[in-house]
C-alpha cells in the first residue's frame, strides 16, 4: 500500500507553474498586469526566440522596496489583498500572488526595481525556485524583469511549445489585449531586436484598433455607449461586412480585464442575428465597467473568466445596445475599385469578351402595391429587352433608365450620389420577413385551412420534434396533427405562402429543429422559421419583374428595418458612388 506523503517544494512549485504558466505569453501577461497595477505609463517589452530565451519587461511604475524583493517570489505573497473580504472587491489585474513564484520556479529570473523617490534600488535572482542574495542596483525608477530560459528545468514542457512564430503570435495578442485595456499607457514590443509595434499614450482606442487590426476595420467601426444601473458599456462594433469565420475578433473587457464569457458572446452574436450568414461572426471591442463587488474575478487560474452577480442584466444591456446601434446605422455595402489601367485591361483583369445582357427598363413612375399583395414573378418572358454589346456603345439605350433589371436577378438603381445594385431575392426576403414578423407580433397573420389534410412523411425523431413544437408552428399558421408513426398531417398553412409550399415548409422546419445541438428558445425558433418562410416565398433570381413590381420592391426597401441585409445575413444591395465612377473614367 502506498503511503500519503507531502510533495517536495520543488515539485509543488512546478505543479503551480503548470496551472498559471502555459507558454511564454502567460509570462508576458502576468508581468504586464503587475506593471499596470504599479501605475506604469510606459511599457517596453523585449522578446527573444518567441519568449523561450528571453522575456524582458521594463516599466516606469511605483517600484518595489528592497526588503520586499525576496517576498515577490514567495507563493501567495501579494501587496493587493489584506483579507478574504478583499477578494470580493478586487480592483487590480493581479491579486493571487502566484505569478512570480510560478515564473521563478520554471525560469531564470532577475528582478530589478527602484521605487520612485529612492536614490538606489535593488535586484534579486530566482533560478528554478532558488532565491539568491539581495544586491543594490543603480537603475532608473520603476521595475525591470528579465525571464530567461523558460522551462529550462522542465524539458517536457519546453518540447510541447509551438514554433517560434506561433509563440510570438500569442505574445503579440496578449500585448494587444492589454494595450486596448490600458489606453493611458505607451507600449513598445520588439522581437529579436526588431520592433513589432509602438503605441504612444496619446493614441486613442480607435487609433489603436486601426494600428492592430488595419484601416479596413478602423473605417467600419460604430461607437457604442450605454448605461444601465451601475453598469456602463462603451467601445466599438464593426459593420457586418467585416465578419470573420471565428469569434476571435470579439474582444470583451470587464473593468480593464480581457475575459471570455459565453453569455456576453452570445448576446453579441444575437444582436447581429439576420445580418451575418450562418457560421460567420461579428467583430466587436466592448468594455464593461462595474462596481468591483458585482463581479467575481477569482474563478479561473489565469483570470480569463469571471462570474457576474446579475449576468442576465448585462446580457440584455449588450444585446439591446448593439442591436439598436445596428438598426440606426447605414450598413449598405459600398463598392470601391482600383484605378482603371490603360490598354486592354480593366481593374487588373483582361477586358471581358462582348456579352449580351437582358435589361428591363423602369422609370419608377408606377405607384407601389400594398404589402398585402405578394410581389409575384411574371412567367411571361416572350418579350426580350434591349441587348447591350460591350463593344458597341451606339447600341446602348438612348434614354438612361433610373432602374433596370439585369440577369433577371439584380436591380440597378440610380441615386443622387451614385448607383445601387440590388439583389431582388435578398431584398424581398427581408421585406417579407419584417412584415410577417410584425403581423405575428400583432396577431394578424392569416391562416388557410386545408379541406383535406395533407400527409407528410418524415423520420420518426423529426416527427416527434415537430409535435413537441406544435404550438410554435401554429403561430406561423402551420397546423399539424399526429397521423401515427413517422407521418404528420398538415391541416393549415400561412395564406401568404405560394401554393404547394406547406409540405416543403414543414420539411424544412423539422430538419431545422433536428439540426440544433441544443433546443433553441421559442423566440429563436420562431425567428428561424420566419426566415425559412420568407426565403421560400420571396421572388427568386431568374424571376422577370415588370416595372410596377420593380417599383413596389424598391419602394418597400425604405419601409423595413435592416433592408441592407437579408434575414440570413447576405447584403441586399451594393452602393457604387458617383465619385468612384468619375475616378474610374478619369474624370477626377
Secondary structure, DSSP 8 states (H G I E B T S, - for coil): --------HHHHHHHHHHHH-SSHHHHHHHHHHHHHHTT-SEEEEEEEGGGTSEEEEEE-S----GGGHHHHTSTT--SS-SSGGGGGS--SS--SS-HHHHHHHSSEEEEEEE-TT-S-EEEEEEETTEE---EEE---SEEEEEEESTTTT-HHHHHT---HHHHHHHHHHHHHHHHHH-TTSEEEEEETTEEEEEE-TT--HHHHHHHHH-HHHHHTEEEEEEEETTEEEEEEEE-GGG-BSSGGGEEEEETTEEE--HHHHHHHHHHTTTTS-TT-B--EEEEEE--GGGEE--SSTTS---EETTHHHHHHHHHHHHHHHHHHS---EE-------SSSEETTEE-------BEEEE-S-S----TTS----B----S---B--TT-GGGS-SS--SEEEETTTEEEEEETTEEEEEEHHHHHHHHHHHHHHHHHHHT---EEEEEEEEEEE--HHHHHHHHHTHHHHHHTT-EEEE-STTEEEEEEEETTS-TT-HHHHHHHHHHHHHH-SS---HHHHHHHHHHHHHHHHS--TT-B--HHHHHHHHHHTTSSTTTTB-TTS-BSEEEEEHHHHHHHTT--
